[in-house]
């Protein structure tokens, strides 16, 4: 099973924001990151999960850990 840890943040709301997803598959770790110039905190939180899920093969069982 794959575990995915996600987070997003924003400086100002709206403002400059970023997101990250860490995908753990056994001992293998993959980190995805991104940023937006005019966004909101909620958008970054959700985008982290979306980008992480898009990076995992279809029909793969995952558990997502998020603070939102």
C-alpha positions as CSV (number, residue, x, y, z in Angstrom):
1,X,0.0,0.0,0.0
2,X,1.1,3.5,-0.8
3,X,1.0,6.3,1.9
4,X,0.8,9.9,0.7
5,X,1.4,12.9,3.0
6,X,0.2,16.3,1.7
7,X,0.2,19.9,2.7
8,X,-0.4,23.3,1.2
9,X,0.0,26.9,2.4
10,X,-0.4,30.5,1.3
11,X,1.2,33.8,2.3
12,X,-1.8,36.1,2.3
13,X,-5.2,34.8,1.2
14,X,-5.2,35.2,-1.8
15,X,-1.4,35.4,-2.2
16,X,1.6,33.3,-3.1
17,X,1.1,29.7,-2.2
18,X,2.7,26.3,-2.4
19,X,1.9,22.6,-2.1
20,X,3.8,19.4,-1.5
21,X,3.0,15.7,-1.7
22,X,5.3,13.0,-0.3
23,X,4.6,9.5,-1.7
24,X,5.9,6.5,0.3
25,X,5.9,3.1,-1.4
26,X,7.7,0.8,1.0
27,X,11.1,2.4,1.5
28,X,10.9,4.4,-1.8
29,X,10.1,8.1,-1.4
30,X,9.0,10.5,-4.1
31,X,8.4,14.2,-3.4
32,X,6.3,16.5,-5.6
33,X,6.1,20.3,-5.1
34,X,4.5,23.3,-6.8
35,X,3.6,26.9,-6.4
36,X,1.1,29.5,-7.5
37,X,1.4,33.3,-7.5
38,X,-2.3,34.2,-6.9
39,X,-4.1,31.5,-4.9
40,X,-5.6,30.5,-1.6
41,X,-4.6,28.2,1.2
42,X,-7.6,25.9,0.6
43,X,-6.7,25.6,-3.1
44,X,-3.1,24.6,-2.3
45,X,-4.2,22.0,0.3
46,X,-6.5,20.3,-2.3
47,X,-4.1,20.7,-5.2
48,X,-1.4,18.8,-3.2
49,X,-3.8,15.8,-3.0
50,X,-4.8,16.0,-6.6
51,X,-1.2,16.2,-7.9
52,X,-0.2,13.3,-5.6
53,X,-3.0,11.1,-6.8
54,X,-2.3,11.9,-10.4
55,X,1.3,10.6,-9.9
56,X,0.2,7.2,-8.6
57,X,-0.8,4.4,-11.1
58,X,-4.5,3.7,-11.6
59,X,-6.2,1.2,-9.3
60,X,-3.4,1.5,-6.6
61,X,-4.5,1.4,-3.0
62,X,-3.4,4.6,-1.2
63,X,-3.9,6.2,2.2
64,X,-3.7,10.0,2.2
65,X,-2.6,11.9,5.3
66,X,-3.5,15.6,5.3
67,X,-3.9,18.3,8.0
68,X,-7.0,19.7,6.3
